[in-house]
Amino acid sequence: MPGCAIFEKVFWAFGPSIEGFQHCRLVIIIDGTFLYGKYKGTLLIASTWDGDNRLFPLAFAIVEKESDDSWYWFLRCIQINVTTREGLYVIYDRHPGIIAAIRTICQSTRWYHRFYLHHVASNFNQQIGNKNLKAMVTWASMENQLRKYQITKDRITQLSANGEKYLTEIPMEKWTLAHDDGHRYGAMTTNLSESFNGILKSARNQPITALVELTYYHCVAYFADRYTKARAEVTTDELITAYTKNKFNKWEKKAPKHSVTVFSHEDGLFEVRTPINPNSAYRGNHRHEVNLRQNTCSCQKWQVYKIPCSHVIAVCKYQGISAMRYINRCYHLEEQVSCYAPRFLTR
């Protein structure tokens, strides 16, 4: 009908989020939530993590429903309007629309994808119907060491041929830390995107303009709060975020118990032996290879979290150098401040 306009979909992202994302991890998580009330549709959300392991809201969209086309359109909008960073990893549930969209996107750019642990474990339980095995799937996926992953995986195979078959059909790098090569920075759950859905829950029955406005003012308040906290930490002469410091300190306490053997100073190659631990299920007394040149440890914690593990810290102490130098840049307080430094304009 002439003069009649029909709303189809809308995408929006705020300038400070786009600018601040350059200082976040190279990962985004995407999720969708239903709108209800008079105005139906689905709210799509893209977010990531800052260096303090906190939510960083990135982009939003309202579409009629989750489908191949709507998810592809949302991801293309992010590519065109939000970030040109290559090597980006997208974490999502196994919704068929997202899977189809991601496959198309990844054919034309250096983007990659991973699955949420929660959805893999839940779908496994639906297919196999065993909560104990579901728990074992969770344990296997969260293990950063290949050896420990394989122990749990073998146990699943022994208990359920169908369970083993189901997991074999999912590429290991999509759902396990042990095979991820650190691309997801240790992130396995949907908690962050779901937490933002919770913030927006009160507005999910509002008109579209009211919903967009609410995301704006929530982001304004969130950025101001996070910036203030990051600046306060900088004034205490801290160099890394609280999240990073907690992990580093935890692993640093273990380091003095390790023994270090030098294999090659020139190549940065060392062997680290852990002490016997009768209270651990794995008993300790293991050897790990640390390569300072390649930024790797055979335990894989360093690769997974981008923070030096106890074995690396032990080697650094042996060498008389600071292990802090090997902490990924995104965990530095300077980067944390830069995440939230961009300012929203008053209306």
Residue pairs with C-beta under 8 A, 6 or more apart in sequence:
7 208
8 63
8 64
9 61
9 62
9 63
9 64
9 70
9 73
10 61
10 62
10 208
10 212
11 59
11 60
11 61
11 73
11 74
11 77
11 81
12 59
12 60
12 61
12 212
12 215
13 58
13 59
13 60
13 77
13 78
13 81
13 82
14 216
14 219
14 344
15 342
15 344
16 219
16 223
16 340
16 342
16 343
16 344
17 56
17 57
17 58
17 59
17 82
17 219
18 58
18 81
18 82
18 83
19 342
20 56
20 223
20 338
20 339
20 340
20 341
20 342
21 48
21 56
21 58
21 82
21 83
21 85
22 85
22 338
23 50
23 51
23 330
23 335
23 336
23 338
23 339
24 48
24 49
24 50
24 51
24 56
24 330
24 339
25 48
25 49
25 50
25 51
25 185
25 330
26 85
26 87
26 88
26 89
26 183
27 48
27 49
27 88
27 89
27 90
27 91
27 183
27 184
27 185
27 187
28 46
28 47
28 48
28 58
28 78
28 88
28 89
28 90
28 91
29 46
29 47
29 48
29 90
29 91
29 92
29 187
29 190
29 192
29 193
30 44
30 45
30 46
30 71
30 74
30 75
30 90
30 91
30 92
30 98
30 193
31 44
31 45
31 92
31 93
31 190
31 193
31 194
31 197
32 42
32 43
32 44
32 45
32 66
32 95
33 42
33 43
33 45
33 197
33 200
33 204
34 41
34 42
34 43
34 204
35 41
35 42
35 43
35 62
35 204
35 205
35 211
36 204
36 205
37 204
37 205
37 206
38 205
39 205
39 206
39 207
39 208
40 64
41 62
41 63
41 64
41 65
42 62
42 63
42 64
42 65
42 66
42 70
43 60
43 61
43 62
43 197
43 200
43 204
43 211
44 60
44 61
44 62
44 63
44 66
44 70
44 71
44 74
45 57
45 59
45 60
45 193
45 196
45 197
46 58
46 59
46 60
46 74
46 78
46 82
47 55
47 56
47 57
47 58
47 192
47 193
47 196
48 56
48 58
49 55
49 56
49 185
49 187
49 192
50 56
50 226
50 241
50 330
50 336
50 339
50 340
51 240
51 241
51 243
51 244
51 330
51 331
51 332
51 333
51 335
51 336
51 339
52 230
52 241
52 242
52 243
52 244
52 336
53 241
53 243
54 226
54 243
55 192
55 195
55 196
55 222
56 339
57 196
57 215
57 218
57 219
57 222
58 78
58 82
59 74
59 77
59 78
59 81
59 82
60 212
60 215
61 70
61 73
61 74
61 77
62 208
62 211
63 70
63 73
63 74
64 70
66 95
66 97
66 98
67 97
68 96
68 97
68 100
68 101
70 97
71 95
71 97
71 98
71 100
71 101
71 102
72 100
72 101
72 104
72 105
74 101
75 90
75 101
75 102
75 105
76 105
79 105
79 109
79 111
86 109
86 110
86 111
87 110
87 111
87 112
88 110
88 111
88 112
89 111
89 112
89 113
89 114
89 183
89 184
90 102
90 111
90 112
90 113
90 114
91 113
91 114
91 115
91 116
91 184
91 187
92 98
92 102
92 113
92 114
92 115
92 116
93 115
93 116
93 118
93 119
93 190
94 115
94 116
94 119
94 120
94 123
102 111
102 113
105 111
106 112
106 113
112 183
113 174
114 173
114 174
114 175
114 180
114 183
114 184
115 170
115 174
115 175
116 188
116 189
116 190
117 138
117 141
117 142
117 175
117 188
117 189
118 189
118 190
119 190
120 137
120 141
120 170
120 175
121 134
121 137
121 138
121 141
122 134
124 133
124 134
124 137
124 163
124 166
124 167
125 131
125 133
125 134
127 162
127 166
128 134
128 160
128 162
128 163
128 166
130 160
130 163
133 156
133 159
133 160
133 163
136 152
136 155
136 156
136 159
137 156
137 163
137 167
139 152
140 149
140 152
140 153
140 156
140 176
141 175
141 176
141 177
141 188
142 177
142 188
143 149
143 152
143 176
143 177
143 178
144 177
144 178
144 186
144 299
144 300
144 301
144 304
145 178
145 298
145 299
145 300
146 178
146 179
146 300
148 178
148 282
149 176
149 177
149 178
149 179
153 167
156 163
156 164
156 167
157 163
157 164
172 178
172 179
173 179
173 180
173 181
177 184
177 186
177 188
177 300
177 304
178 300
180 304
181 303
182 300
182 303
182 304
182 305
182 306
185 304
185 305
185 306
186 304
186 305
199 218
200 211
200 214
200 215
200 218
203 210
203 211
203 214
204 211
206 214
216 344
219 344
220 344
223 340
223 342
223 343
223 344
224 340
226 339
226 340
227 337
227 340
227 341
230 241
230 333
230 336
230 337
230 339
230 340
231 337
233 241
233 242
233 333
233 336
234 333
234 334
234 337
238 245
238 333
239 324
239 332
239 333
240 248
240 324
240 327
240 331
240 332
240 333
241 331
241 332
241 333
241 336
243 331
244 307
244 327
244 331
247 305
247 307
248 307
248 308
248 313
248 323
248 324
248 327
251 301
251 307
251 308
251 309
251 310
251 313
252 310
252 313
252 323
253 310
254 310
255 310
255 311
255 313
255 314
255 317
256 314
256 317
257 274
257 275
258 272
258 273
258 274
258 275
258 310
258 311
258 314
259 272
259 273
260 270
260 271
260 272
260 314
260 315
260 318
261 270
261 271
261 272
261 273
262 269
262 270
262 318
263 269
263 270
263 271
267 291
267 293
268 291
268 292
268 293
268 294
269 289
269 290
269 291
269 292
269 293
270 289
270 290
270 291
270 292
270 315
270 318
271 287
271 288
271 289
271 290
272 287
272 288
272 289
272 290
272 297
272 311
272 314
272 315
273 285
273 286
273 287
273 288
274 284
274 285
274 286
274 287
274 288
274 311
275 284
275 285
276 283
276 284
276 285
277 283
277 284
277 285
288 297
288 298
288 299
288 311
289 296
289 297
289 298
290 296
290 297
290 298
290 311
290 312
290 315
291 297
292 312
292 315
292 319
292 326
295 302
295 303
295 326
296 302
296 303
297 303
297 309
297 311
297 312
299 309
299 311
301 307
301 309
302 308
302 309
302 311
302 312
302 326
306 327
306 328
306 330
306 331
307 327
307 328
307 331
308 316
308 323
308 326
308 327
312 323
312 326
313 323
316 322
316 323
316 326
317 323
329 335
